Amino acid sequence: MLFIMASISDTFSEIQSSCALIPFITAGDPNLATTRKAIEILIEEGADLIEIGIPYSDPLADGPTIQAASARAIQNGAKFSEILELVQEITEKIQTPLIAFTYYNLILNQGISQFVSKIRDAGFKGLLVPDLPLEESSFVEQICSQNDLDLILLIGPNSPLDRVEKITKKSQGCVYLVSTTGVTGMSFGPHQKIQNLIQQIKKISNKALILGFGISTQKDIQLVQSWGINGVVIGSSFVQKLAEDLNDPELSNFRRYCKYVKQALVSHDQYLQ
């Protein structure tokens, strides 16, 4: 049976008042068979969208956990072409949108048009490039639009309002707010400035707003939901659970953790009803 994968904006429309669960994993860590199994588990346990990291040798926005995952994937021979083949096989059978996460240099090495068309053909619905400068994003945005691919842009916690407005206008599918200055995997330390920024963004844009960096516990998730966020991105904790399951083909820790974070979202949604 052939499934038609939902677009990113449609996915957020369908979950309405709920907050989306958006896990991140690194493709090929430690191998592509594990990546396939992990994606299957995430979908079974209720992930709404999934970020797939393309391994890169110098992942500047990532902390030690995801850096180590990229290093393992590269060391074990993960190839971009093989990752795309795997994704294509998977996307023919699922409706959950997949988002490619990678760095600008890798895109430039491939050629922007070629890279975008390759990930589109594989079935990705979105692209996230943490080191893509806003000032250089117009051409990438144009190519993505031509290929029916959403280019999701990031807003830093210290961004001035005029820059926030430019990013929200350009970002496609949703807008990604970074919860803290630094790299992924840092401890989550929410404060008033992020909450104020969320309210400012929601006043100037009706696009779905997702929050990431440092979120890992049910307490974290339920707190950010109370701020009116449309989606929660969790990366380092999922990657760490996969690392703990290196000798477990069933990925038991990984599955338990997905149940754990999904339950926080379900519980909050039931409370609202």
MOTA-V764599 format. One record per residue. N is the residue number from 1. SS is DSSP state (A for helix, B for strand, O for the rest). PSI is psi in degrees with one decimal (NA if undefined). OMEGA is omega in whole degrees, 0 to 359 (999 if undefined). Layout:
N&SS&PSI&OMEGA / N&SS&PSI&OMEGA
This chain:
1&O&130.6&182 / 2&O&124.5&179 / 3&O&150.7&174 / 4&O&114.9&183 / 5&O&134.8&179 / 6&O&152.0&173 / 7&O&166.2&181 / 8&A&-46.5&181 / 9&A&-38.6&178 / 10&A&-37.6&180 / 11&A&-44.8&179 / 12&A&-35.1&178 / 13&A&-37.3&184 / 14&A&-32.5&181 / 15&A&-11.0&171 / 16&O&-112.7&188 / 17&O&-15.0&182 / 18&O&164.2&176 / 19&O&128.8&184 / 20&B&142.3&171 / 21&B&122.6&183 / 22&B&88.6&177 / 23&B&157.2&174 / 24&B&135.7&169 / 25&B&158.9&178 / 26&B&123.1&180 / 27&O&134.3&177 / 28&O&5.3&179 / 29&O&113.1&354 / 30&O&-10.0&179 / 31&O&169.6&185 / 32&A&-27.1&176 / 33&A&-40.1&177 / 34&A&-39.1&178 / 35&A&-44.0&179 / 36&A&-47.6&180 / 37&A&-42.0&181 / 38&A&-42.2&179 / 39&A&-42.2&178 / 40&A&-43.3&179 / 41&A&-44.8&181 / 42&A&-41.4&180 / 43&A&-43.0&179 / 44&A&-34.2&185 / 45&O&6.6&169 / 46&O&19.4&174 / 47&O&138.5&183 / 48&O&-35.8&172 / 49&B&159.1&180 / 50&B&128.9&173 / 51&B&130.5&177 / 52&B&113.5&179 / 53&B&128.9&174 / 54&O&119.9&184 / 55&O&137.6&182 / 56&O&144.4&188 / 57&O&-20.5&184 / 58&O&67.3&184 / 59&O&88.2&191 / 60&O&-31.2&184 / 61&O&-5.1&187 / 62&O&144.7&176 / 63&O&-175.2&187 / 64&A&-33.0&183 / 65&A&-48.7&181 / 66&A&-31.3&174 / 67&A&-44.2&180 / 68&A&-37.0&178 / 69&A&-43.0&177 / 70&A&-42.5&180 / 71&A&-42.1&178 / 72&A&-44.5&181 / 73&A&-44.3&180 / 74&A&-43.8&180 / 75&A&-34.3&181 / 76&O&8.5&170 / 77&O&19.7&178 / 78&O&128.0&181 / 79&O&143.6&181 / 80&A&-44.2&182 / 81&A&-38.2&180 / 82&A&-34.4&176 / 83&A&-43.8&179 / 84&A&-38.7&178 / 85&A&-43.4&179 / 86&A&-46.3&181 / 87&A&-41.1&180 / 88&A&-40.5&178 / 89&A&-39.2&183 / 90&A&-45.0&187 / 91&A&-17.3&175 / 92&O&-11.3&187 / 93&O&1.9&185 / 94&O&163.3&175 / 95&O&-14.2&181 / 96&O&122.1&181 / 97&B&138.2&175 / 98&B&138.3&180 / 99&B&126.8&178 / 100&B&131.2&178 / 101&B&119.9&180 / 102&O&179.5&184 / 103&O&152.2&190 / 104&A&-37.0&182 / 105&A&-38.2&178 / 106&A&-38.9&178 / 107&A&-43.8&180 / 108&A&-38.3&179 / 109&A&-35.7&178 / 110&A&-27.7&192 / 111&O&125.6&188 / 112&A&-49.6&182 / 113&A&-42.4&181 / 114&A&-42.6&180 / 115&A&-48.9&182 / 116&A&-43.1&181 / 117&A&-32.9&179 / 118&A&-45.9&182 / 119&A&-30.9&174 / 120&A&-46.9&181 / 121&A&-30.5&179 / 122&A&-19.7&178 / 123&O&1.5&176 / 124&O&146.5&178 / 125&O&-13.9&181 / 126&B&163.6&179 / 127&B&131.8&178 / 128&B&122.7&183 / 129&O&96.0&189 / 130&O&-24.4&181 / 131&O&18.0&176 / 132&O&114.4&180 / 133&O&141.3&178 / 134&A&-38.8&184 / 135&A&-16.8&179 / 136&A&11.6&188 / 137&A&-14.2&188 / 138&A&-43.5&182 / 139&A&-42.3&178 / 140&A&-42.0&178 / 141&A&-43.2&180 / 142&A&-46.2&180 / 143&A&-40.6&178 / 144&A&-43.3&180 / 145&A&-41.0&179 / 146&A&-23.1&182 / 147&O&15.1&178 / 148&O&45.1&181 / 149&O&132.2&181 / 150&B&123.0&173 / 151&B&111.1&183 / 152&B&123.8&182 / 153&O&154.4&183 / 154&B&143.9&174 / 155&B&125.4&177 / 156&O&156.2&183 / 157&O&-18.5&181 / 158&O&14.7&182 / 159&O&133.3&175 / 160&O&157.4&188 / 161&A&-37.0&180 / 162&A&-34.3&177 / 163&A&-38.5&177 / 164&A&-44.0&180 / 165&A&-41.9&180 / 166&A&-41.6&182 / 167&A&-43.8&182 / 168&A&-34.1&178 / 169&A&-37.9&184 / 170&A&-33.4&186 / 171&O&140.9&184 / 172&O&141.6&177 / 173&O&-51.2&177 / 174&O&176.9&177 / 175&B&136.0&184 / 176&B&115.4&176 / 177&B&125.2&178 / 178&B&126.9&190 / 179&O&-23.5&186 / 180&O&151.7&175 / 181&O&131.4&180 / 182&O&-148.1&185 / 183&O&170.2&178 / 184&O&152.5&176 / 185&O&-4.4&177 / 186&O&158.3&178 / 187&O&145.8&183 / 188&O&114.7&181 / 189&O&77.1&184 / 190&O&145.0&173 / 191&O&179.8&191 / 192&A&-31.3&184 / 193&A&-40.5&179 / 194&A&-42.8&179 / 195&A&-40.8&177 / 196&A&-40.5&180 / 197&A&-39.4&177 / 198&A&-45.5&180 / 199&A&-36.8&177 / 200&A&-42.9&180 / 201&A&-43.2&182 / 202&A&-24.1&177 / 203&A&-30.1&185 / 204&A&-6.0&183 / 205&O&142.1&174 / 206&O&11.0&177 / 207&O&150.7&177 / 208&O&139.8&182 / 209&B&122.5&180 / 210&B&153.0&184 / 211&B&135.3&180 / 212&B&177.4&181 / 213&O&109.2&170 / 214&O&-5.6&182 / 215&O&130.3&184 / 216&O&-26.1&187 / 217&O&164.2&175 / 218&A&-37.5&179 / 219&A&-44.3&177 / 220&A&-48.3&185 / 221&A&-47.3&183 / 222&A&-30.6&177 / 223&A&-50.5&184 / 224&A&-29.4&174 / 225&A&-37.2&182 / 226&O&-14.1&178 / 227&O&-2.2&179 / 228&O&20.9&178 / 229&O&145.3&179 / 230&O&-15.1&180 / 231&B&146.2&180 / 232&B&124.4&178 / 233&B&126.2&179 / 234&B&119.4&185 / 235&O&-66.5&189 / 236&A&-37.7&182 / 237&A&-40.2&176 / 238&A&-42.6&180 / 239&A&-39.7&178 / 240&A&-40.5&178 / 241&A&-37.9&175 / 242&A&-40.5&179 / 243&A&-35.4&179 / 244&A&-18.4&183 / 245&O&21.1&184 / 246&O&-31.1&182 / 247&O&14.4&180 / 248&O&102.5&182 / 249&O&-19.9&179 / 250&O&-8.7&180 / 251&O&52.7&187 / 252&A&-44.2&179 / 253&A&-40.6&180 / 254&A&-46.5&179 / 255&A&-43.1&180 / 256&A&-40.1&181 / 257&A&-39.1&178 / 258&A&-42.6&176 / 259&A&-41.5&183 / 260&A&-49.5&183 / 261&A&-34.2&178 / 262&A&-35.4&180 / 263&A&-34.5&178 / 264&A&-39.8&179 / 265&A&-43.4&180 / 266&A&-44.9&182 / 267&A&-42.7&180 / 268&A&-42.0&181 / 269&A&-40.4&178 / 270&A&-35.2&178 / 271&A&-39.4&180 / 272&A&-30.3&181 / 273&O&NA&999
